[in-house]
Amino acid sequence: MSSCTLFRWHAALLFLLVFTQSSSAATKDTFCPRLKAFVASVKPNEKRELEFQTSWGTGFKVPLEAKGSTGPSLLEKRCVHNGYAPAKAVCDNLMHFGSVEFPGSNAMEAIMCLSPKTQFAGRFQIQRIDAEFDRGTANRGVSITVRLEEDKALGATVLRVTADGY
């Protein structure tokens, strides 16, 4: 493939990414209600988790069942919801609107949604985070963990949201 053709493909992809991001802003608001519903659905003594896995520039190293990597690619994403419907709703949103290039923005969005007084400065970037907090009362609620980390074996950055009911 010539360098001119490669440049055109990169330019077209960049345009598509920018257009998709700007045109999806209104629809992206469904992330927070879905995430709150996932957390609220967890009952006492129950633990639920979802994982949003993203790979930028290399492709996944480890296939996920039959839907694995087809080799090097600019971006790949997948979401593991373990068959739990409220987690699947969050995954559906992340698969359409979650950032692959900047996975830290997904973590920040999750934290700000579930801890509304938490704010991040403009142009703030997260590469890795492990945040824990509670929602609810002392007698009934959910302990939440939002973790973003690189999984070198998988070849991905993983956003994991865990809700542990009490």
N, C-alpha and C positions, 0 to 999 in steps of 0.2 A: 504494500500500500504506500503510495507516495506521500511525502510530507504535506503536500497541498491538500490531498484528500483527508489525511488525518486531521489537519487543522480545521477543515470544514466540519468534520464530524464533531470535534471538540467545541467549535463555535455553536453548532446546532444544539448540542447537549446543554451547553451553558445557557443558551437562550431558553430552552425548554425548562431547565431548572428554575431560572429566574421567573419565567411566565407562570409556572406551576405554583411557585411560592406566593407570588403576588395575587393570583386569582383564587387561591384557596383560603385566604385569610378569614373570610366570614364562616366558611364551613369548618375550619379548624377549631372553632369554639366548642365543638361537640366533644373534644378530648376531656376537658375538665368534668363536665357532667357524667360522662361515662366512667372516668376514673373514680369520682366520688361514689358512684353507684357500686362499682366493684368493691371498694373499701367498706361501704355500708352493708354489703351483702354478706360479709364474713361474720359468722356466728361465734359465740363464746366457745373456746376450746377448739377452734377450727383455724387452719392456716392455709392461705391461698397465695399463689405467686404467678406472676407473668414475667416473661423475658422478651425484650425487643432487641434483636441481634442485628447489627449493621456492619457492613464491610465496605470501606471506601478505597478503591484503587487496586485491590488484589483478588477479591472473591473469597468465599469461605473455604477453609482448608478441610473441614469436616462436613460431609453431607448430613442433612436432616431427613431421615427416612428416604423416600424417593424424590424429595424436592431439594436435592443438594446442589452444590455449585457445578456449573458446567465449565469451570476453568476461570482464568483471569478475566475480570470484568471491572468496569469503572465503579459500579456500586451494586450492592446486593443487600437485601433486608429480609428478615423473617421474624415471626413472632410466635412464641410458645405460650399457649393459654391452658394447656392440659385438659381441654374439653370443658372448662368451666365457662358458662355462658357470659357472666359479667366480665370476665377477663377477656373473652373473645371479642366483646364489644370494644374494649380498649384497644386490643390488637388490630381490629379492623380499622380503627381511626389511625393508629400509628402506621399501619401498612400504606395508607393513602397519604398521610400528611406528616409523618415523622421524618425528622432530618437524618440523613445518612452521613453527609459531609460534616455536620456539626452535632454529633450525638449528645454533647453536653447540654444543648438547648432543650432536648427532650427531658433530661433530668431536671433542669431548672423549671421547666413548665410544670412537671409533676409536683415538685416541691412547692411552688407558688400556688398551685391549685389546692393542694391538701393542707397547706399552711399559709393561708391568704395574707397574713401580715409580713411574710417573708418576701423580700424584693431583692433583685440583683441589679447592679449598675449596668447601664448601657455598655455594649461591647464587652461585657464580662463573659469569659469562656471557662468552662469546666472540662477537664480531661478525665478526672476521676473524683468520685465522691461516695461517701457512705454516711447517709443521714438517717437518723432514727428519731421518731416522735410519735405521740399518741393523739388520737382523735376520740372524743367522747368524754365520759365522766370517769371518776376513780372506780366506780362499780361496774360499768359496762362501756366497752369501747374497743378500739383496735390499735394495736401497736404496729406502726408502719415503718418499713425500711425502704429507702430509695437508694439503690447502689448502682453506680456506673463504673465499669472497669474494663480493662482490656483482657481478653481471653486469647492468649497467643496460640494455644493449641487449636482453637476454633477458627482463628484468623478473623476475629471480630471484636467490636466494642459491644458490651452487653449492658443494657439498662434492665435492672431487675427491680420490680416493685413487689414487696411482700407485705401481706396483711395478716396479722396474727390476733385473732379475737380473744377478748378476756371478759 
